[in-house]
Amino acid sequence: MMENNEMIYTAIFQTNEGKLTYKRYTGVIARKEAWENSAAMGKASGTRLIALIPGDHPVYTYESLFEGEKPNTELKEHDVFEVVIGPRDDVYEMT
């Protein structure tokens, strides 16, 4: 039986400059409410919430692992939402 209505989360935020930060966040068990509360917490500090993970987890970013090295900009410039649709030689139409 649960003693309280709280859960620990790892909240990952992004600044306007694209830097990732994270915080250990104690919130309610209801996921939508926890998201809204942690998003408000991020907004108050000038960041936006991008992920809310149940539990207390370490977060590794490129900057924290490769401190002082030139960032791999090729990965950062890739648009994960870009969809390229075009003709392909290996696609056949059924008639």
Phi and psi restraints in degrees (value plus and minus 20) as a CYANA .aco file:
   2 MET   PHI     -97.3   -57.3
   2 MET   PSI     120.6   160.6
   3 GLU   PHI    -107.7   -67.7
   3 GLU   PSI     -49.4    -9.4
   4 ASN   PHI    -162.3  -122.3
   4 ASN   PSI    -198.9  -158.9
   5 ASN   PHI    -128.8   -88.8
   5 ASN   PSI      12.3    52.3
   6 GLU   PHI    -135.5   -95.5
   6 GLU   PSI     135.8   175.8
   7 MET   PHI    -163.5  -123.5
   7 MET   PSI     127.8   167.8
   8 ILE   PHI    -111.6   -71.6
   8 ILE   PSI     116.0   156.0
   9 TYR   PHI    -147.8  -107.8
   9 TYR   PSI     136.2   176.2
  10 THR   PHI    -125.2   -85.2
  10 THR   PSI      95.7   135.7
  11 ALA   PHI    -121.9   -81.9
  11 ALA   PSI     107.8   147.8
  12 ILE   PHI    -129.5   -89.5
  12 ILE   PSI     106.5   146.5
  13 PHE   PHI    -138.0   -98.0
  13 PHE   PSI     141.3   181.3
  14 GLN   PHI    -151.1  -111.1
  14 GLN   PSI     115.6   155.6
  15 THR   PHI    -102.0   -62.0
  15 THR   PSI     151.2   191.2
  16 ASN   PHI     -84.0   -44.0
  16 ASN   PSI     -42.9    -2.9
  17 GLU   PHI    -105.3   -65.3
  17 GLU   PSI     -23.4    16.6
  18 GLY   PHI      74.8   114.8
  18 GLY   PSI     -20.6    19.4
  19 LYS   PHI     -94.8   -54.8
  19 LYS   PSI     116.5   156.5
  20 LEU   PHI    -112.5   -72.5
  20 LEU   PSI     117.9   157.9
  21 THR   PHI    -153.2  -113.2
  21 THR   PSI     146.1   186.1
  22 TYR   PHI    -167.3  -127.3
  22 TYR   PSI     137.7   177.7
  23 LYS   PHI    -163.1  -123.1
  23 LYS   PSI     127.4   167.4
  24 ARG   PHI    -100.9   -60.9
  24 ARG   PSI     107.7   147.7
  25 TYR   PHI    -147.5  -107.5
  25 TYR   PSI     108.0   148.0
  26 THR   PHI    -120.9   -80.9
  26 THR   PSI      97.8   137.8
  27 GLY   PHI    -158.9  -118.9
  27 GLY   PSI    -190.0  -150.0
  28 VAL   PHI     -96.7   -56.7
  28 VAL   PSI     142.1   182.1
  29 ILE   PHI     -92.3   -52.3
  29 ILE   PSI     -53.7   -13.7
  30 ALA   PHI     -82.0   -42.0
  30 ALA   PSI      97.0   137.0
  31 ARG   PHI     -81.7   -41.7
  31 ARG   PSI     -64.4   -24.4
  32 LYS   PHI     -83.8   -43.8
  32 LYS   PSI     -62.6   -22.6
  33 GLU   PHI     -87.5   -47.5
  33 GLU   PSI     -59.6   -19.6
  34 ALA   PHI     -82.5   -42.5
  34 ALA   PSI     -61.0   -21.0
  35 TRP   PHI     -82.2   -42.2
  35 TRP   PSI     -69.1   -29.1
  36 GLU   PHI     -80.4   -40.4
  36 GLU   PSI     -61.6   -21.6
  37 ASN   PHI     -87.4   -47.4
  37 ASN   PSI     -64.1   -24.1
  38 SER   PHI     -92.2   -52.2
  38 SER   PSI     -51.0   -11.0
  39 ALA   PHI     -84.8   -44.8
  39 ALA   PSI     -59.9   -19.9
  40 ALA   PHI     -85.2   -45.2
  40 ALA   PSI     -57.9   -17.9
  41 MET   PHI     -82.7   -42.7
  41 MET   PSI     -62.8   -22.8
  42 GLY   PHI     -86.2   -46.2
  42 GLY   PSI     -61.7   -21.7
  43 LYS   PHI     -80.4   -40.4
  43 LYS   PSI     -58.6   -18.6
  44 ALA   PHI     -83.8   -43.8
  44 ALA   PSI     -47.4    -7.4
  45 SER   PHI    -121.9   -81.9
  45 SER   PSI      -9.5    30.5
  46 GLY   PHI      60.3   100.3
  46 GLY   PSI       2.6    42.6
  47 THR   PHI    -145.1  -105.1
  47 THR   PSI     146.9   186.9
  48 ARG   PHI    -140.3  -100.3
  48 ARG   PSI     122.3   162.3
  49 LEU   PHI     -94.9   -54.9
  49 LEU   PSI     110.2   150.2
  50 ILE   PHI    -137.9   -97.9
  50 ILE   PSI     -39.2     0.8
  51 ALA   PHI    -176.5  -136.5
  51 ALA   PSI     123.9   163.9
  52 LEU   PHI    -151.1  -111.1
  52 LEU   PSI      92.8   132.8
  53 ILE   PHI    -132.5   -92.5
  53 ILE   PSI     105.9   145.9
  54 PRO   PHI     -82.2   -42.2
  54 PRO   PSI     112.2   152.2
  55 GLY   PHI      83.7   123.7
  55 GLY   PSI     149.0   189.0
  56 ASP   PHI    -120.5   -80.5
  56 ASP   PSI      88.0   128.0
  57 HIS   PHI    -145.2  -105.2
  57 HIS   PSI     127.1   167.1
  58 PRO   PHI     -91.8   -51.8
  58 PRO   PSI     129.2   169.2
  59 VAL   PHI    -142.9  -102.9
  59 VAL   PSI     105.0   145.0
  60 TYR   PHI    -130.0   -90.0
  60 TYR   PSI     105.2   145.2
  61 THR   PHI    -134.6   -94.6
  61 THR   PSI     145.7   185.7
  62 TYR   PHI     -75.5   -35.5
  62 TYR   PSI     -65.1   -25.1
  63 GLU   PHI     -83.0   -43.0
  63 GLU   PSI     -56.9   -16.9
  64 SER   PHI     -96.4   -56.4
  64 SER   PSI     -45.7    -5.7
  65 LEU   PHI    -110.4   -70.4
  65 LEU   PSI     -53.0   -13.0
  66 PHE   PHI    -140.6  -100.6
  66 PHE   PSI      28.7    68.7
  67 GLU   PHI     -74.3   -34.3
  67 GLU   PSI     109.5   149.5
  68 GLY   PHI      66.0   106.0
  68 GLY   PSI     -31.5     8.5
  69 GLU   PHI    -108.4   -68.4
  69 GLU   PSI     135.6   175.6
  70 LYS   PHI     -85.9   -45.9
  70 LYS   PSI     109.0   149.0
  71 PRO   PHI     -85.3   -45.3
  71 PRO   PSI     130.2   170.2
  72 ASN   PHI     -99.7   -59.7
  72 ASN   PSI      68.8   108.8
  73 THR   PHI     -89.4   -49.4
  73 THR   PSI     -43.2    -3.2
  74 GLU   PHI     -78.1   -38.1
  74 GLU   PSI     -62.0   -22.0
  75 LEU   PHI     -90.6   -50.6
  75 LEU   PSI     -58.3   -18.3
  76 LYS   PHI     -90.8   -50.8
  76 LYS   PSI     -45.6    -5.6
  77 GLU   PHI    -108.4   -68.4
  77 GLU   PSI     -27.3    12.7
  78 HIS   PHI     -93.8   -53.8
  78 HIS   PSI     108.2   148.2
  79 ASP   PHI    -110.9   -70.9
  79 ASP   PSI      87.3   127.3
  80 VAL   PHI     -88.5   -48.5
  80 VAL   PSI     -33.7     6.3
  81 PHE   PHI    -118.7   -78.7
  81 PHE   PSI     -19.3    20.7
  82 GLU   PHI     -93.4   -53.4
  82 GLU   PSI     108.1   148.1
  83 VAL   PHI    -136.8   -96.8
  83 VAL   PSI     100.4   140.4
  84 VAL   PHI    -126.3   -86.3
  84 VAL   PSI      97.7   137.7
  85 ILE   PHI    -139.0   -99.0
  85 ILE   PSI     103.0   143.0
  86 GLY   PHI    -178.8  -138.8
  86 GLY   PSI     156.4   196.4
  87 PRO   PHI     -86.7   -46.7
  87 PRO   PSI     120.7   160.7
  88 ARG   PHI    -149.6  -109.6
  88 ARG   PSI     126.1   166.1
  89 ASP   PHI     -94.5   -54.5
  89 ASP   PSI     -42.1    -2.1
  90 ASP   PHI    -120.7   -80.7
  90 ASP   PSI      -2.2    37.8
  91 VAL   PHI    -134.4   -94.4
  91 VAL   PSI     107.1   147.1
  92 TYR   PHI    -136.6   -96.6
  92 TYR   PSI     123.4   163.4
  93 GLU   PHI    -116.2   -76.2
  93 GLU   PSI     113.6   153.6
  94 MET   PHI    -105.2   -65.2
  94 MET   PSI     115.5   155.5
